[in-house]
Amino acid sequence: MEQHIGTKCVQGGYTPANGEPRQIPIIQSTTFKYETSDAMAKLFDLEESGYFYTRLANPTSDAVAAKICELEGGTAAMLTSSGQAANFYAVFNIAGCGDHVVASSSIYGGTYNLFAVTMKRMGIEFTFVSPDCSEEELNAAFKDNTKAVFGETIANPALTVFDFEKFSKAAHAHGVPLIVDNTFATPVNCRPFEFGVDIVTHSTTKYMDGHGAQVGGAIVDSGNFDWKASADKFPGLCTPDDSYHGVTYVERFGNAGAFITKATVQLMRDFGSIPSPQNAFILNLGLESLHVRMKRHCENGLAVADFLKKHDKIEYVNYPSLEGDKYYELAQKYMPNGTCGVVSFGLKGGRKAAEEFMKHLKIAAIETHVADARSCALHPASATHRQMNDEELVACGVYPNLVRLSCGLEDSEDLIADVAQALEKI
Ligand SMILES: *Cc1c(COP(=O)(O)O)cnc(C)c1O
């Protein structure tokens, strides 16, 4: 019987046997004991699955990864130590020096830096396209050496909505998978695999944890991408890996398991960005209430966005679930039950008004974080984007008067009252 998303949030990934702990045990052990060298050899040869060293696999992390896999409707998943590591592994698993990737230009700043600066230094070239581009513009971005397409369901902080069907159609026509960072929507509000996405990543630091308690990431494979059909593009998956006993991942693990197995036994082995078992446990506590919390985050986001939209000191509001928003139709198509709790808006009176507004907030704290139980706000022009002048800010869509407000789980009346009193002071 296929369970609903809330039941999966609470119970997915771990089913204790008779007399075993009800809660996922924290296996805080680097290593695991075997009776014979032969038994261990089978694990190294990937002939049997089992644990031997926590850098490669740990039962606590695996249980939490299995829950996220169920939530997304995938075939295999892994945890990483951060969202940055998840996005790096997801792309680097199939693109190397001399390869090319098409990415949406509307993505998290940290991911943009990873792609445009650090991975570029590794010899991987990125072409950034607007999420609103036409099919012609999108198709023109592909090259013979393109290995993947990358986007973000709801972009942080621009709050643009990614058109899965447009991008997956183009990716598949060129024989490459579509990778999507689903951090802001979470699988409660959006399951990208249902719309043609092949691989999903997460910063679990955000809503999945939801309490600002751990930094983490996850990668989930839909199992739908046919690697062998584009075997010449993906030698890492379709030809023997000399660094791992000559295993050919697609032959041994099929489309359902090849991508995550390779990312684990090759990339995690070599880069080692694992979460601690303790952090995986904390993440699971967040996941148990994700479906309850997302509903409240979305209700608060919509209430605050609606209030701001009607306020005469506000120039514009960006919130994809608000009627009239540029992305309202796309959001309704892919996320009819809600998007996220993050709202951005611009104050009349420019940068000065935004700076003044921030000084008077009492409930929302000034933080670079988002997607937390406690509301927080950021004025990017004086924080994350302060190295840019006003012209540069306008060019990248982060206007000098823009404030980003992440609505937490407080009562919406109090959040609105807080915003209202801060607006009165300017
Ligand atoms: C925060 C964030 C990341 C990076 O995640 P970390 O856990 O901070 O490394 C990646 N993508 C999105 C959409 C994010 O919001």
The ligand as a Tripos MOL2 file, in Angstrom:
@<TRIPOS>MOLECULE
LIG
   15    15     1     0     0
SMALL
NO_CHARGES

@<TRIPOS>ATOM
      1 C1         21.5220   26.8430    1.4580 C.3       1 LIG1
      2 C2         21.3770   26.2950    0.1150 C.ar      1 LIG1
      3 C3         22.3850   25.5080   -0.4680 C.ar      1 LIG1
      4 C4         23.6830   25.2230    0.2280 C.3       1 LIG1
      5 O1         23.4500   24.3910    1.3190 O.3       1 LIG1
      6 P1         24.3970   24.3030    2.6100 P.3       1 LIG1
      7 O2         23.7150   23.2370    3.4010 O.co2     1 LIG1
      8 O3         24.4210   25.6350    3.2530 O.co2     1 LIG1
      9 O4         25.7610   23.8800    2.1250 O.co2     1 LIG1
     10 C5         22.1490   24.9800   -1.7200 C.ar      1 LIG1
     11 N1         21.0140   25.2240   -2.3860 N.ar      1 LIG1
     12 C6         20.0220   25.9890   -1.8580 C.ar      1 LIG1
     13 C7         18.7800   26.2350   -2.6400 C.3       1 LIG1
     14 C8         20.1690   26.5450   -0.5920 C.ar      1 LIG1
     15 O5         19.1780   27.3120   -0.0870 O.3       1 LIG1
@<TRIPOS>BOND
     1     1     2 1
     2     2     3 ar
     3     2    14 ar
     4     3     4 1
     5     3    10 ar
     6     4     5 1
     7     5     6 1
     8     6     7 2
     9     6     8 1
    10     6     9 1
    11    10    11 ar
    12    11    12 ar
    13    12    13 1
    14    12    14 ar
    15    14    15 1
@<TRIPOS>SUBSTRUCTURE
     1 LIG1         1 GROUP 0 **** ****
